């Protein structure tokens, strides 16, 4: 009893029951921060592009109203007061800072302005031309991606052999040829010397089609040479990336195990080794979206294709500020959206990105 009396007194403390976290509480704020940073980065990039697009056309010599001030032009206005009124109507008489503020205000409302040289709303012209450019660039990116991926995997599996060396030589040589030079060569060979394909346009003039299939066939027939010229220049970079990535995976342990399990050659090539090349492949694809849009402007001019290229070329000749601004902003948004989609696709391809 004496020993029991010396035992220290124990005090029981009641602990609160654990509280289960709600789904909202389980997602830390730091997990949402990268998405906010990504959106903020794209917003700042878009603002920088909008500002650059405003100032670059104004650095070129001349202005949209130079034809009105040229006595040899058919649009010459003899009355100087009327010329001043036209400049005031388009806001060209204001200081540059005021023009920039008006430009941002109009963009916030979705107003791209009035095309001075075309005497139409810029938005109307862009709606007519943008689908043709998207068709050309989208088709070229899709075809070049398919060609470069399968050719890269094939060259890696036949490394050092004739097929590998031939693909490297051919695609590296075509990579050095600019899009406009390739377009001019295809035009001369397959539309002038051997008139297999049409020389210009996207459809036959005044054509009537009996079915949607006939209309689609005519569009694809006119698209063949422009999309070939743009595809050839885009395939080489992604081909080399896929080839080198696949070669680096051939000696990995999981490839040795897959061979030991007796998997088919097709699964080994595309599901095991080829899948590891998708992440750098998608990175190159996002970078090439900008080059594809830039190259399409030259290709469209060569083939007189009714896309953004011919529209921008005429706007540069006329120094049409509103049309240049609207065209370049729309093309910049297309490139940014393409890169954003590629970035969001990373988590679907690589589980490590999704876990981060």
TIZATOR-59908 format. One record per atom (N, C-alpha, C): x, y, z; residue in three letters. Coordinates in steps of 0.05 Angstrom, whole numbers, padded with zeros to 5 digits, always signed. Each point is the difference from the previous one (the first is absolute). Example, Ala and Ser with C-alpha at 12.3 -4.5 7.8 and 13.67 -1.06 7.14 Angstrom:
+00264-00114+00156ALA/-00018+00024+00000ALA/+00018+00024+00000ALA/-00007+00021-00014SER/+00016+00024+00001SER/-00015+00022+00014SER/
***
This chain:
+00017-00024+00000UNK/-00017+00024+00000UNK/+00017+00025+00000UNK/+00023-00002+00015UNK/+00017+00024+00000UNK/+00012+00006-00027UNK/+00006-00023-00015UNK/+00010+00005-00027UNK/-00020+00012-00018UNK/-00025-00009+00004UNK/-00021+00011-00017UNK/-00005+00029+00006UNK/+00005+00007+00025UNK/-00005+00028+00008UNK/+00020+00019-00013UNK/+00024-00011-00007UNK/+00020+00018-00012UNK/-00003+00003-00030UNK/-00019-00014-00012UNK/-00003+00003-00029UNK/-00010+00028-00007UNK/+00010+00012-00021UNK/-00008+00027-00007UNK/-00029+00000-00010UNK/-00013+00021+00004UNK/-00028+00003-00009UNK/-00001+00005-00030UNK/-00016-00015-00014UNK/-00003+00003-00029UNK/-00024+00016-00007UNK/+00003+00020-00016UNK/-00022+00017-00008UNK/-00007-00006-00029UNK/-00025-00008-00005UNK/-00010-00006-00027UNK/-00009+00026-00013UNK/+00010+00004-00024UNK/-00007+00024-00016UNK/-00016-00009-00024UNK/-00023+00011-00003UNK/-00017-00007-00023UNK/+00008+00016-00025UNK/+00006-00015-00021UNK/+00008+00012-00026UNK/-00024+00002-00018UNK/-00002+00021-00015UNK/-00023+00003-00018UNK/+00001-00021-00022UNK/-00023-00008-00010UNK/-00001-00019-00021UNK/+00011+00012-00026UNK/+00014-00016-00016UNK/+00011+00011-00025UNK/-00022+00009-00019UNK/+00006+00022-00013UNK/-00019+00011-00019UNK/+00008-00007-00028UNK/-00017-00013-00015UNK/+00006-00008-00027UNK/+00000+00025-00018UNK/+00021+00002-00016UNK/+00002+00024-00017UNK/-00019-00003-00024UNK/-00012+00022-00006UNK/-00018+00001-00024UNK/+00017-00001-00025UNK/-00011-00006-00023UNK/+00015+00000-00025UNK/+00014+00027-00005UNK/-00014+00022+00008UNK/+00013+00026-00004UNK/+00024+00003+00017UNK/-00002-00011+00025UNK/+00022+00004+00019UNK/+00024-00018-00008UNK/-00006-00022-00013UNK/+00021-00019-00007UNK/+00018+00012-00023UNK/-00010+00019-00015UNK/+00016+00012-00021UNK/+00014+00024+00010UNK/+00026-00001+00005UNK/+00014+00024+00010UNK/+00000+00023-00020UNK/+00003+00023+00012UNK/+00001+00023-00018UNK/+00024+00000-00018UNK/+00022-00012+00010UNK/+00024-00001-00016UNK/-00004-00016-00025UNK/-00018-00020+00001UNK/-00005-00016-00024UNK/-00014+00016-00022UNK/-00015+00021+00008UNK/-00014+00016-00020UNK/+00018+00022-00010UNK/+00023+00006+00014UNK/+00017+00022-00007UNK/+00012-00003-00028UNK/+00010-00024-00008UNK/+00012-00002-00027UNK/-00020+00007-00022UNK/-00026-00007+00003UNK/-00019+00007-00020UNK/-00004+00030-00002UNK/-00001+00013+00023UNK/-00003+00029+00001UNK/+00025+00013-00013UNK/+00024-00010+00006UNK/+00024+00011-00012UNK/+00000-00004-00030UNK/-00010-00023-00009UNK/+00000-00005-00029UNK/-00019+00020-00014UNK/-00024+00003+00012UNK/-00019+00019-00012UNK/+00011+00028+00001UNK/+00012+00008+00022UNK/+00012+00027+00002UNK/+00022+00004-00020UNK/+00017-00021-00005UNK/+00021+00002-00019UNK/-00011+00004-00029UNK/-00020-00015-00006UNK/-00012+00003-00027UNK/-00014+00027-00003UNK/-00011+00010+00021UNK/-00013+00027-00001UNK/+00021+00022-00005UNK/+00023-00002+00015UNK/+00021+00020-00005UNK/+00011-00003-00028UNK/+00004-00024-00009UNK/+00010-00005-00027UNK/-00019+00012-00021UNK/-00026-00003+00004UNK/-00020+00011-00019UNK/+00001+00030+00000UNK/+00003+00012+00024UNK/+00001+00029+00001UNK/+00025+00010-00014UNK/+00023-00013+00004UNK/+00025+00008-00014UNK/-00004-00002-00030UNK/-00013-00021-00010UNK/-00004-00003-00029UNK/-00019+00021-00010UNK/-00021+00006+00015UNK/-00019+00021-00008UNK/+00015+00027-00003UNK/+00017+00006+00019UNK/+00015+00025+00000UNK/+00020+00000-00024UNK/+00013-00022-00004UNK/+00020-00002-00022UNK/-00014+00003-00027UNK/-00024-00012-00003UNK/-00014+00002-00025UNK/-00010+00028-00005UNK/-00004+00016+00021UNK/-00009+00027-00004UNK/+00023+00018-00011UNK/+00024-00004+00012UNK/+00022+00019-00006UNK/+00016-00009-00025UNK/+00002-00025-00007UNK/+00016-00009-00023UNK/-00010+00012-00026UNK/-00026-00001-00007UNK/-00009+00012-00025UNK/+00006+00030-00002UNK/+00000+00013+00022UNK/+00005+00029+00000UNK/+00029+00007-00003UNK/+00018-00020+00003UNK/+00028+00005-00005UNK/+00007-00003-00029UNK/-00018-00011-00017UNK/+00006-00002-00028UNK/-00004+00027-00013UNK/+00015+00006-00022UNK/-00004+00025-00014UNK/-00027+00001-00013UNK/-00011+00024-00001UNK/-00027+00004-00012UNK/-00022-00003+00021UNK/-00024+00004-00009UNK/-00023-00002+00017UNK/-00024-00008-00017UNK/-00023-00007+00012UNK/-00023-00010-00015UNK/-00012+00021-00019UNK/+00006+00025+00004UNK/-00013+00021-00016UNK/+00020+00012-00021UNK/+00022-00014-00005UNK/+00020+00011-00018UNK/-00012+00002-00029UNK/-00018-00019-00007UNK/-00012+00001-00027UNK/-00017+00024-00003UNK/-00012+00010+00022UNK/-00017+00024-00002UNK/+00017+00025-00003UNK/+00026-00002+00006UNK/+00017+00023-00002UNK/+00019-00001-00024UNK/-00003-00021-00016UNK/+00016-00004-00024UNK/-00015+00010-00024UNK/+00010+00019-00014UNK/-00015+00012-00023UNK/-00002-00020-00023UNK/+00018-00020-00001UNK/-00001-00020-00022UNK/-00019-00023+00007UNK/-00012+00000+00023UNK/-00017-00022+00008UNK/-00029+00007-00008UNK/-00015-00022-00006UNK/-00028+00004-00008UNK/-00017+00008+00024UNK/+00010-00004+00025UNK/-00015+00007+00024UNK/+00008+00028+00011UNK/+00015+00015-00016UNK/+00011+00025+00010UNK/-00023+00020+00006UNK/+00001+00012+00023UNK/-00020+00020+00008UNK/+00013+00028-00002UNK/-00011+00016-00017UNK/+00013+00026-00007UNK/-00003+00019+00023UNK/-00022-00001+00014UNK/-00005+00019+00022UNK/+00016-00009+00025UNK/+00018+00017+00010UNK/+00016-00007+00023UNK/-00018-00002+00025UNK/-00021+00016+00001UNK/-00018-00001+00023UNK/-00015-00027+00001UNK/-00008-00010-00023UNK/-00013-00026-00001UNK/+00020-00022+00009UNK/+00025+00002-00008UNK/+00020-00019+00008UNK/+00003+00000+00030UNK/-00001+00023+00012UNK/+00002+00002+00029UNK/-00025-00012+00014UNK/-00023+00003-00013UNK/-00024-00012+00012UNK/+00001-00030-00001UNK/+00011-00011-00022UNK/+00003-00029-00002UNK/+00019-00011+00021UNK/+00022+00015+00004UNK/+00019-00009+00021UNK/-00013+00002+00028UNK/-00016+00020+00004UNK/-00014+00002+00026UNK/-00021-00021+00004UNK/-00012-00009-00022UNK/-00021-00020+00001UNK/+00012-00027+00009UNK/+00024-00006-00010UNK/+00013-00025+00008UNK/+00017+00003+00025UNK/+00001+00024+00012UNK/+00015+00004+00024UNK/+00030+00002-00004UNK/+00009+00004-00024UNK/+00029+00001-00006UNK/+00012+00028+00006UNK/-00017+00019+00007UNK/+00011+00027+00007UNK/+00006+00002+00030UNK/-00007-00019+00015UNK/+00004+00000+00029UNK/+00028-00007+00007UNK/+00009+00007+00024UNK/+00027-00009+00009UNK/+00001-00030+00002UNK/+00024-00012+00000UNK/+00003-00028+00000UNK/-00011-00013+00025UNK/+00003+00014+00022UNK/-00010-00011+00026UNK/-00031-00002-00001UNK/-00013+00020-00011UNK/-00029+00000-00002UNK/-00009-00022-00019UNK/+00014-00004-00022UNK/-00007-00021-00018UNK/+00003-00028+00013UNK/+00020-00003+00017UNK/+00004-00025+00014UNK/-00022-00005+00020UNK/-00008+00021+00014UNK/-00022-00003+00020UNK/-00026-00008-00014UNK/-00006+00013-00023UNK/-00024-00006-00015UNK/+00001-00029-00011UNK/+00024-00008-00008UNK/+00004-00027-00011UNK/-00006-00021+00022UNK/+00011+00004+00024UNK/-00006-00019+00022UNK/-00029+00000+00008UNK/-00012+00024+00000UNK/-00029+00002+00007UNK/-00017-00015-00020UNK/+00006+00002-00026UNK/-00015-00014-00021UNK/+00004-00030+00002UNK/+00024-00009+00006UNK/+00006-00028+00003UNK/-00016-00012+00023UNK/-00002+00015+00021UNK/-00014-00010+00024UNK/-00030-00006-00007UNK/-00011+00016-00019UNK/-00027-00005-00008UNK/-00002-00019-00024UNK/+00022-00011-00009UNK/+00000-00019-00022UNK/-00002+00014-00027UNK/+00007+00026-00001UNK/-00002+00015-00025UNK/+00028+00002-00012UNK/+00005-00011-00023UNK/+00026+00001-00013UNK/+00003+00024-00018UNK/-00020+00017-00003UNK/+00002+00024-00016UNK/-00010-00004-00028UNK/+00006+00020-00017UNK/-00009+00001-00027UNK/+00024-00001-00019UNK/+00000-00018-00019UNK/+00022-00003-00019UNK/-00001+00024-00020UNK/+00021+00016+00001UNK/+00000+00024-00017UNK/+00002-00007-00029UNK/+00017-00018-00007UNK/+00005-00007-00028UNK/-00023-00016-00012UNK/-00014-00016+00017UNK/-00021-00018-00010UNK/-00028+00013+00004UNK/-00002+00021+00016UNK/-00025+00013+00006UNK/-00021-00020+00011UNK/+00009-00017+00019UNK/-00017-00020+00013UNK/+00009-00002+00029UNK/-00017-00011+00017UNK/+00009-00006+00027UNK/+00022-00021+00000UNK/+00019+00004+00016UNK/+00022-00019+00002UNK/-00010-00028+00008UNK/-00019-00001+00019UNK/-00010-00025+00009UNK/-00013-00016-00023UNK/-00013+00013-00018UNK/-00013-00014-00023UNK/+00021-00012-00018UNK/+00022+00014-00005UNK/+00021-00011-00017UNK/+00014-00024+00014UNK/+00004+00003+00026UNK/+00013-00022+00015UNK/-00017-00025+00000UNK/-00026+00003+00003UNK/-00017-00024+00001UNK/+00000-00014-00027UNK/+00004+00014-00022UNK/+00001-00013-00026UNK/+00026-00014-00005UNK/+00022+00011+00010UNK/+00027-00010-00006UNK/+00011-00020+00020UNK/-00007+00003+00025UNK/+00012-00017+00021UNK/-00005-00030-00005UNK/-00025-00008-00007UNK/-00004-00029-00003UNK/+00018-00013-00021UNK/+00007+00014-00022UNK/+00017-00011-00020UNK/+00029-00003+00011UNK/+00009+00019+00016UNK/+00027-00003+00012UNK/+00001-00022+00020UNK/-00022-00003+00016UNK/-00001-00022+00020UNK/+00000-00027-00014UNK/-00014-00001-00023UNK/+00000-00025-00015UNK/+00028-00007-00010UNK/+00014+00020-00011UNK/+00026-00005-00010UNK/+00020-00007+00022UNK/+00002+00016+00021UNK/+00019-00005+00021UNK/-00007-00025+00016UNK/-00026-00004+00005UNK/-00007-00024+00015UNK/+00006-00026-00015UNK/-00006+00000-00026UNK/+00006-00023-00017UNK/+00030-00005-00001UNK/+00016+00022-00003UNK/+00029-00004-00002UNK/+00012-00010+00026UNK/-00010+00011+00023UNK/+00010-00010+00026UNK/-00008-00029+00005UNK/-00024-00008-00008UNK/-00009-00027+00004UNK/+00016-00019-00017UNK/+00003+00006-00026UNK/+00015-00017-00018UNK/+00029-00002+00007UNK/+00013+00023+00007UNK/+00028-00001+00007UNK/+00004-00015+00026UNK/-00019+00002+00019UNK/+00003-00014+00025UNK/-00002-00030-00005UNK/-00019-00009-00016UNK/-00002-00029-00005UNK/+00024-00010-00015UNK/+00010+00015-00020UNK/+00023-00009-00016UNK/+00025-00001+00018UNK/+00005+00021+00015UNK/+00024+00001+00016UNK/+00000-00021+00023UNK/-00023-00005+00012UNK/-00001-00019+00022UNK/+00006-00029-00010UNK/-00015-00008-00020UNK/+00004-00028-00010UNK/+00027-00003-00014UNK/+00009+00021-00014UNK/+00026-00002-00012UNK/+00022+00000+00021UNK/-00003+00015+00022UNK/+00020+00000+00021UNK/+00002-00026+00014UNK/-00023-00013+00006UNK/+00000-00026+00013UNK/+00013-00021-00019UNK/-00008+00001-00026UNK/+00012-00019-00019UNK/+00030+00003-00003UNK/+00009+00025-00001UNK/+00029+00005-00003UNK/+00015-00010+00025UNK/-00012+00004+00023UNK/+00013-00009+00025UNK/+00003-00030+00001UNK/-00021-00015-00009UNK/+00001-00029+00000UNK/+00018-00011-00021UNK/+00006+00016-00021UNK/+00019-00009-00021UNK/+00025+00018+00000UNK/+00008+00008+00024UNK/+00023+00019+00002UNK/+00025-00012-00013UNK/+00014+00018-00014UNK/+00024-00009-00014UNK/-00004-00013-00026UNK/-00025-00007-00007UNK/-00005-00014-00025UNK/-00008+00020-00022UNK/-00007-00011-00023UNK/-00005+00018-00023UNK/-00025+00017+00005UNK/-00021-00011+00011UNK/-00025+00015+00005UNK/+00005+00024+00019UNK/+00016-00005+00021UNK/+00006+00021+00019UNK/+00016+00022-00014UNK/+00020-00007-00014UNK/+00017+00020-00013UNK/-00015+00016-00022UNK/-00017-00014-00015UNK/-00015+00013-00021UNK/-00020+00021+00012UNK/-00013-00008+00021UNK/-00019+00018+00013UNK/+00014+00025+00011UNK/+00023-00004+00013UNK/+00015+00022+00011UNK/+00009+00020-00022UNK/+00011-00011-00022UNK/+00009+00017-00022UNK/-00022+00015-00013UNK/-00022-00014-00006UNK/-00022+00013-00015UNK/-00014+00022+00018UNK/-00006-00007+00024UNK/-00014+00019+00017UNK/+00018+00023+00009UNK/+00026-00005+00004UNK/+00018+00022+00007UNK/+00004+00019-00024UNK/+00000-00011-00024UNK/+00002+00017-00024UNK/-00025+00017-00004UNK/-00023-00011+00004UNK/-00025+00015-00003UNK/-00003+00021+00022UNK/+00012-00005+00023UNK/-00001+00019+00022UNK/+00014+00026-00007UNK/+00020-00002-00017UNK/+00016+00024-00007UNK/-00014+00017-00021UNK/-00021-00009-00012UNK/-00014+00015-00021UNK/-00022+00016+00012UNK/-00001+00027-00003UNK/-00022+00016+00011UNK/-00027-00007-00012UNK/-00021+00006+00014UNK/-00027-00007-00009UNK/-00007+00013-00026UNK/+00008+00026-00003UNK/-00007+00014-00025UNK/+00015-00011-00024UNK/+00025-00009+00004UNK/+00015-00012-00022UNK/-00012-00027-00008UNK/-00008-00016+00021UNK/-00012-00026-00006UNK/-00027+00005-00015UNK/-00015+00020+00009UNK/-00026+00006-00013UNK/+00004+00008-00028UNK/+00020+00017-00006UNK/+00005+00009-00027UNK/+00009-00023-00018UNK/+00016-00019+00011UNK/+00009-00023-00016UNK/-00024-00018-00006UNK/-00017-00005+00019UNK/-00023-00018-00005UNK/-00019+00013-00020UNK/-00003+00027+00002UNK/-00017+00014-00018UNK/+00010-00002-00029UNK/+00026+00004-00004UNK/+00011-00001-00026UNK/-00001-00028-00012UNK/+00005-00021+00016UNK/+00002-00027-00010UNK/-00028-00012-00005UNK/-00017+00002+00021UNK/-00025-00015-00001UNK/-00025+00017-00008UNK/+00004+00026-00005UNK/-00023+00016-00008UNK/+00006+00015-00026UNK/+00025+00004-00007UNK/+00007+00014-00024UNK/+00012-00019-00021UNK/+00023-00012+00007UNK/+00013-00018-00019UNK/-00018-00025-00006UNK/-00009-00012+00022UNK/-00019-00023-00002UNK/-00026+00008+00014UNK/-00019+00011-00014UNK/-00024+00011+00013UNK/-00018-00021+00011UNK/+00009-00012+00022UNK/-00016-00021+00014UNK/-00018+00013+00020UNK/+00010+00020+00015UNK/-00016+00013+00021UNK/-00005+00029-00009UNK/-00020+00013+00012UNK/-00006+00028-00006UNK/+00022+00018+00010UNK/+00003+00023-00014UNK/+00022+00019+00007UNK/-00007+00017+00024UNK/-00025+00006+00005UNK/-00007+00020+00020UNK/-00028-00006+00010UNK/-00007+00013+00023UNK/-00027-00001+00010UNK/-00004-00024+00018UNK/-00024-00001+00012UNK/-00008-00022+00017UNK/-00024-00015-00011UNK/-00013+00011-00020UNK/-00023-00013-00013UNK/-00001+00010-00029UNK/-00014-00015-00017UNK/-00004+00009-00027UNK/-00018+00024+00000UNK/+00006+00019-00017UNK/-00015+00024-00002UNK/-00028-00006-00011UNK/-00020+00011+00014UNK/-00028-00003-00008UNK/-00009-00029-00003UNK/+00012-00017+00017UNK/-00007-00029-00002UNK/-00026-00006+00015UNK/-00015-00018-00011UNK/-00024-00010+00013UNK/+00004-00030+00004UNK/-00006-00010+00024UNK/+00005-00027+00008UNK/-00026-00015+00003UNK/+00000-00025-00009UNK/-00024-00016+00003UNK/-00003-00013+00027UNK/+00022-00002+00015UNK/-00001-00012+00027UNK/+00022+00012+00017UNK/-00002-00003+00026UNK/+00022+00009+00018UNK/+00026-00014-00006UNK/-00001-00025-00009UNK/+00025-00015-00006UNK/+00015+00013-00023UNK/-00015+00009-00020UNK/+00013+00013-00022UNK/+00013+00027+00008UNK/-00013+00015+00018UNK/+00012+00024+00010UNK/+00025-00005+00016UNK/-00002-00021+00017UNK/+00024-00007+00016UNK/+00023-00009-00017UNK/-00006-00016-00021UNK/+00021-00009-00018UNK/+00013+00023-00015UNK/-00015+00020-00008UNK/+00011+00024-00013UNK/+00018+00015+00019UNK/-00008+00003+00025UNK/+00016+00015+00020UNK/+00026-00015+00005UNK/-00001-00026+00003UNK/+00024-00016+00005UNK/+00018+00000-00024UNK/-00011+00001-00024UNK/+00016+00001-00025UNK/+00016+00025-00001UNK/-00012+00023+00007UNK/+00014+00025+00000UNK/+00019+00002+00024UNK/-00005-00015+00021UNK/+00016+00001+00024UNK/+00026-00016-00002UNK/+00001-00019-00020UNK/+00021-00019-00001UNK/+00028+00012-00001UNK/+00005+00018-00018UNK/+00027+00012-00002UNK/+00007+00018+00023UNK/-00018+00018+00009UNK/+00008+00017+00023UNK/+00005-00017+00025UNK/-00016-00020+00006UNK/+00005-00015+00024UNK/+00025-00018-00002UNK/+00006-00009-00024UNK/+00025-00015-00004UNK/+00025+00018+00005UNK/-00001+00024-00010UNK/+00022+00019+00004UNK/+00005+00006+00029UNK/-00022+00003+00015UNK/+00002+00006+00028UNK/+00007-00025+00017UNK/-00010-00023-00008UNK/+00005-00025+00015UNK/+00030-00008-00001UNK/+00012+00002-00024UNK/+00027-00009-00004UNK/+00019+00015+00019UNK/-00004+00026+00003UNK/+00018+00015+00018UNK/-00004-00005+00029UNK/-00023-00010+00008UNK/-00006-00004+00029UNK/+00007-00028+00010UNK/+00005-00019-00018UNK/+00003-00028+00008UNK/+00028-00006+00011UNK/+00021+00014-00008UNK/+00027-00008+00006UNK/+00006+00002+00030UNK/-00006+00022+00013UNK/+00007+00004+00028UNK/-00012-00021+00018UNK/-00026-00005-00003UNK/-00013-00020+00017UNK/+00010-00028-00006UNK/+00008-00005-00025UNK/+00011-00026-00007UNK/+00025-00006+00016UNK/+00018+00019+00001UNK/+00026-00004+00014UNK/-00005-00003+00030UNK/-00019+00015+00011UNK/-00006-00003+00028UNK/-00011-00027+00007UNK/-00018-00010-00016UNK/-00012-00027+00005UNK/+00022-00021-00004UNK/+00016+00002-00020UNK/+00020-00020-00005UNK/+00020-00002+00023UNK/+00010+00022+00009UNK/+00020+00000+00021UNK/-00012-00009+00027UNK/-00025+00007+00005UNK/-00013-00008+00025UNK/-00005-00030+00000UNK/-00009-00011-00022UNK/-00005-00029-00001UNK/+00026-00016+00002UNK/+00021+00010-00013UNK/+00026-00015+00002UNK/+00009-00001+00029UNK/-00004+00022+00015UNK/+00009+00000+00028UNK/-00016-00019+00018UNK/-00023-00009-00009UNK/-00017-00018+00016UNK/+00004-00029-00007UNK/+00014-00006-00022UNK/+00001-00028-00009UNK/+00015-00018+00019UNK/+00019+00010+00015UNK/+00015-00016+00019UNK/-00009+00001+00028UNK/-00023+00012+00005UNK/-00011+00002+00028UNK/-00010-00027+00010UNK/-00001-00002+00027UNK/-00008-00026+00012UNK/-00028-00008-00008UNK/-00018+00020-00001UNK/-00028-00008-00006UNK/-00003-00009-00029UNK/+00018+00009-00018UNK/-00001-00011-00028UNK/+00011-00028-00001UNK/+00021-00006+00016UNK/+00010-00027+00001UNK/-00021-00019+00012UNK/-00014+00009+00021UNK/-00021-00016+00012UNK/-00023-00004-00020UNK/-00007+00020-00015UNK/-00022-00002-00019UNK/+00008-00020-00022UNK/+00025+00000-00009UNK/+00008-00020-00020UNK/-00001-00028+00012UNK/+00009-00002+00025UNK/+00000-00027+00013UNK/-00029-00011+00003UNK/-00019+00018+00003UNK/-00028-00009+00003UNK/-00012-00008-00027UNK/+00015+00005-00022UNK/-00010-00009-00026UNK/-00020+00018-00012UNK/+00001+00026+00007UNK/-00019+00019-00012UNK/+00006+00004-00030UNK/-00021+00007-00014UNK/+00003+00004-00029UNK/+00018+00024-00006UNK/+00011+00000-00024UNK/+00017+00022-00009UNK/-00015+00026-00001UNK/-00025-00001-00007UNK/-00016+00025-00001UNK/-00003+00012+00027UNK/-00006-00016+00020UNK/-00003+00010+00027UNK/+00027+00011+00011UNK/+00022-00013-00006UNK/+00025+00010+00009UNK/+00007+00027-00013UNK/-00006+00003-00026UNK/+00007+00025-00014UNK/-00016+00024+00009UNK/-00026-00004+00001UNK/-00018+00024+00004UNK/-00010+00003+00029UNK/-00005-00022+00014UNK/-00012+00002+00027UNK/+00022+00004+00021UNK/+00023-00012-00004UNK/+00021+00001+00020UNK/+00021+00021-00006UNK/+00013-00003-00023UNK/+00021+00020-00007UNK/-00012+00025-00012UNK/-00019-00002-00018UNK/-00011+00024-00012UNK/-00015+00018+00019UNK/-00012-00011+00020UNK/-00015+00017+00019UNK/+00018+00018+00016UNK/+00025-00009+00005UNK/+00019+00017+00014UNK/+00008+00024-00016UNK/-00004+00000-00026UNK/+00008+00022-00017UNK/-00023+00021-00002UNK/-00023-00006+00011UNK/-00023+00018-00003UNK/+00004+00026+00014UNK/+00012+00001+00024UNK/+00003+00025+00014UNK/+00018+00020-00015UNK/+00025-00007-00007UNK/+00015+00019-00016UNK/-00012+00005-00028UNK/-00015-00020-00010UNK/-00013+00004-00026UNK/-00021+00021+00002UNK/-00016+00000+00022UNK/-00021+00020+00003UNK/+00012+00027+00006UNK/+00023+00001+00013UNK/+00013+00026+00005UNK/+00009+00012-00027UNK/+00011-00016-00017UNK/+00008+00010-00027UNK/-00024+00008-00016UNK/-00022-00014+00003UNK/-00025+00006-00014UNK/-00010+00028+00008UNK/+00000+00005+00026UNK/-00009+00027+00010UNK/+00018+00022-00011UNK/+00026-00005-00001UNK/+00018+00021-00010UNK/-00005+00004-00030UNK/-00005-00022-00014UNK/-00003+00002-00029UNK/-00027+00013-00008UNK/-00018+00003+00018UNK/-00026+00013-00007UNK/+00005+00028-00010UNK/+00018+00014+00014UNK/+00007+00027-00009UNK/+00013+00001-00027UNK/+00019-00019-00005UNK/+00014-00001-00026UNK/-00020-00008-00022UNK/-00019-00017+00007UNK/-00020-00008-00021UNK/-00017+00023-00008UNK/-00008+00017+00019UNK/-00016+00023-00007UNK/+00016+00020-00016UNK/+00025+00005+00008UNK/+00017+00018-00015UNK/+00006-00011-00028UNK/+00005-00026-00003UNK/+00005-00011-00026UNK/-00024+00000-00018UNK/-00024-00003+00012UNK/-00024+00000-00016UNK/-00005+00027-00013UNK/+00009+00022+00012UNK/-00003+00026-00012UNK/+00015+00002-00027UNK/+00024-00011-00001UNK/+00015+00000-00025UNK/-00011-00019-00020UNK/-00008-00024+00009UNK/-00012-00020-00018UNK/-00025+00010-00013UNK/-00017+00013+00016UNK/-00026+00010-00010UNK/+00005+00022-00021UNK/+00021+00016+00004UNK/+00006+00021-00019UNK/+00009-00012-00026UNK/+00017-00021+00001UNK/+00010-00013-00025UNK/-00024-00011-00016UNK/-00018-00014+00014UNK/-00022-00013-00014UNK/-00026+00017-00002UNK/+00002+00025+00009UNK/-00023+00018+00001UNK/-00024-00014+00014UNK/+00007-00012+00022UNK/-00020-00015+00016UNK/-00016+00020+00017UNK/-00026-00002+00001UNK/-00016+00021+00013UNK/+00000-00002+00031UNK/+00023-00001+00011UNK/+00002-00001+00029UNK/+00011+00027+00011UNK/+00011-00002+00025UNK/+00010+00024+00013UNK/+00026+00010-00014UNK/+00015-00017-00014UNK/+00024+00009-00012UNK/-00004+00021-00021UNK/-00018-00005-00019UNK/-00005+00020-00021UNK/-00013+00025+00012UNK/-00016-00003+00021UNK/-00013+00023+00013UNK/+00021+00017+00013UNK/+00019-00012+00015UNK/+00021+00015+00013UNK/+00019+00013-00020UNK/+00005-00014-00022UNK/+00018+00011-00020UNK/-00011+00026-00012UNK/-00026-00001-00006UNK/-00013+00024-00011UNK/-00002+00022+00021UNK/-00003-00007+00025UNK/-00001+00020+00021UNK/+00027+00013+00004UNK/+00021-00015-00003UNK/+00027+00012+00003UNK/+00005+00019-00023UNK/-00008-00007-00024UNK/+00004+00017-00023UNK/-00016+00026+00003UNK/-00024-00001+00011UNK/-00016+00024+00004UNK/+00005+00014+00026UNK/+00018-00012+00017UNK/+00005+00012+00027UNK/-00027+00003+00016UNK/-00016-00021-00003UNK/-00027+00001+00013UNK/+00004-00009+00029UNK/+00003+00020+00019UNK/+00005-00006+00028UNK/-00022-00018+00012UNK/-00025+00007-00001UNK/-00020-00017+00013UNK/+00000-00028-00010UNK/+00003-00004-00026UNK/+00000-00027-00012UNK/+00025-00016+00009UNK/+00023+00013+00000UNK/+00024-00013+00010UNK/-00002-00008+00029UNK/-00011+00019+00016UNK/-00003-00006+00029UNK/-00018-00024+00004UNK/-00024+00001-00013UNK/-00019-00022+00004UNK/+00011-00027-00010UNK/+00014+00000-00023UNK/+00010-00025-00010UNK/+00022-00012+00017UNK/+00019+00016+00009UNK/+00022-00010+00016UNK/-00010-00008+00028UNK/-00019+00014+00011UNK/-00011-00007+00027UNK/-00014-00027-00002UNK/-00016-00004-00021UNK/-00014-00025-00003UNK/+00019-00023-00004UNK/+00021+00003-00016UNK/+00020-00021-00004UNK/+00015-00005+00026UNK/+00006+00021+00015UNK/+00014-00004+00026UNK/-00017-00016+00020UNK/-00026+00006+00000UNK/-00019-00015+00018UNK/-00001-00029-00008UNK/+00000-00006-00026UNK/+00000-00027-00010UNK/+00024-00015+00010UNK/+00024+00012-00001UNK/+00025-00012+00008UNK/-00001-00005+00031UNK/-00009+00020+00015UNK/-00001-00003+00029UNK/-00019-00022+00008UNK/-00023-00001-00013UNK/-00019-00022+00007UNK/+00011-00027-00007UNK/+00015-00002-00022UNK/+00012-00026-00007UNK/+00021-00008+00021UNK/+00016+00019+00009UNK/+00020-00007+00021UNK/-00013-00006+00026UNK/-00022+00013+00007UNK/-00014-00006+00024UNK/-00012-00028+00000UNK/-00011-00008-00023UNK/-00011-00027-00003UNK/+00022-00021+00002UNK/+00023+00006-00011UNK/+00022-00019+00002UNK/+00009-00003+00029UNK/+00001+00023+00015UNK/+00008-00001+00028UNK/-00020-00015+00017UNK/-00026+00002-00006UNK/-00020-00015+00015UNK/+00000-00029-00007UNK/+00010-00007-00024UNK/+00002-00028-00009UNK/+00022-00015+00015UNK/+00019+00014+00011UNK/+00023-00013+00013UNK/-00010-00019+00022UNK/-00020+00009+00016UNK/-00009-00016+00022UNK/-00014-00026-00009UNK/-00010+00000-00024UNK/-00012-00024-00011UNK/+00021-00020-00010UNK/+00022+00011-00009UNK/+00021-00017-00011UNK/+00019-00011+00022UNK/+00008+00017+00018UNK/+00020-00007+00020UNK/-00013+00001+00028UNK/-00003-00023+00014UNK/-00012+00000+00026UNK/+00015+00017+00021UNK/+00027+00003-00005UNK/+00016+00016+00019UNK/-00009+00029+00000UNK/-00007+00011-00023UNK/-00010+00027-00001UNK/-00027+00002+00015UNK/-00017-00020-00003UNK/-00026+00001+00014UNK/+00003-00001+00030UNK/+00020-00016+00010UNK/+00004-00002+00029UNK/+00012+00026+00010UNK/+00017+00013-00015UNK/+00011+00026+00009UNK/-00022+00021+00001UNK/
***
